[in-house]
Amino acid sequence: MPQDRHRRPKPMQKKLFTELGLSPELLKAINKVGYEEATPIQSEAIPPLMEGKDVVGQSQTGSGKTAAFAIPAIEKADPANRAPQTIVLCPTRELALQVAEEVAKLAAFKRGIRELPVYGGQSYERQFRGLKQGAQIIVGTPGRIMDHLERGTLQLDQIRMIVLDEADRMLDMGFIDDIRTILKHAPAERQTVLFSATLPRPILELIRQFTRDPVNIRIEGQALTVPAIEQVYYEVDRRAKLEVLCRIIDLHDVKYGLIFCATKAMVDDLTEHLQARGYLADKLHGDMSQALRERTMGRFRRRAVEFLIATDVAARGLDVEDIEVVFNYDLPQDAEDYVHRIGRTGRAGKSGKAITFVGGREIYRLQNIMRFTKGKIRRERPPSVEEVQEKRENVFFESLREMLDKGEYKRNDELVDRLLDLGHSPTDIASAVLHMMSAEKTRAASADVAEKGRAHRDFPREPREFSGPRDRRERRPRDDDRRAPRRERRGRDEGRHDERAAAVSHEAGMLRLVLNIGKAKHIQPGDVVGVIAGAANVPRESIGSIKLLPKLTLVDVAEEHAETVIRKLNGIRFKGHHLSVAPATDF
Ligand code: AMP
């Protein structure tokens, strides 16, 4: 098999967090966040930072650099002193908020440690209040931090660490003078940490002037052997990933796949969602006993499980051939992990495929991966509901045709004759039978969902009209014995209930639905309100925004009525059209 080889100088070092001399509170928080091992930048930056040294790190977003400086900053903060002790300077308010969020998560078990984001655009009042209450770790944009220094609402006298995050971007944005001023006014007895993707001259100058004998860290990759398999990526919003994953699986009829997630929590979550949608899915992660992992791997090897969901660490012991598709549901940390992951498909000369989801700014990380793996990751468009539905119809059509060709069905001549005698045409009779089949299926699926107490989340995932005998729900039994006890499950569901709601609607408490009819059929918003309020008997005020597209309509419906709307409207005739309704997760 043709392979690309790229050699780069220094191998990556990854350590366990327990090797980094961290406090039990930090280790507990890291475990809760779900990081299984330190990334290379964390492995290399945390020890010197804990020792009090300055660090200059050259690495990209996505390398885990935030935790690399946040962990030592939290460890070193004095909970008994509310004065600012670390200042993190970021180029944008988004980044400042992200960093503050990461600090909050990692400091969750450290009593008395507080973080405060301070950025332009937010009201001064709130920031004055926050600063007055005190916070050891201040995360902000340089301009606003300067403002507070000038107003005297922020003092630097007890600062022990200053972090310049994405220094080159701050330079591009014209913050260099503010940064210099802040560095000049901070106590000399402090640590200076600088992270930058590139090191242009002004940044080198800043390093020379303001750091003391810094430890330089540059993360390089190992020799990479990229398997010659088909690699594609989809740009998908985080909240739409599940839906897109299911559509891809259904459209391409994937039957044997490995799905990688970033954290154990994501593995748990995705496994539950896929099981609830009727796929034979199981998981592998570091918290499982060796025996349980072996058992799961065995089931996957025997193909008793179609989809195995895993973290990078857990999948290391997995030796399975012939995997059809490796999904990077979450983007891997770096090019090396990417290559390890996708190396599990297309073995032994078999064809395989690697599918990667990227959202928002992650595209830069993917470009980085492409650079190291020498490209070849093709962009594809996520399949639409209509494509999946068309595929289902084709599959159904084919199986029906085959059945008719072979004559392998029980005849019901007498019943059909009776209907013909009543004056119905053969086409009408066949259509009515098909409609009844789809309505039955919808009812069965809804009842099943309601019985499991999860009606608010797991609606039938596709319009069920014409979903033929090969529907996944029929082929794939639920694996209830592997599911969590009911009480525990309920607790977890509640958390994700909100997430799910957020995923599919622009309005809180609403769920966005998609109808398979649109402007092309001369539909007006009033018609949509009419059919929902009338046929589903749902109050008009629980219907939110309506967006008419050429062939589809998107409508927000109050969460508590969404299931009724789906159940009541699916399959009915509306404007001479068989209506199908499903949750829309990716509009
Ligand atoms: P950053 O480079 O700090 O922007 O981090 C990029 C992403 O990696 C964030 O979503 C972090 O939550 C995640 N991350 C950071 N450290 C780790 C780790 N040790 N293991 C897994 N994910 C991590």
Boltz pocket constraint, residues with backbone or C-beta under 6 A from the ligand:
constraints:
  - pocket:
      binder: B
      contacts: [[A, 34], [A, 35], [A, 36], [A, 37], [A, 38], [A, 39], [A, 42], [A, 60], [A, 61], [A, 62], [A, 63], [A, 64], [A, 65], [A, 66], [A, 67], [A, 262]]
      max_distance: 6.0
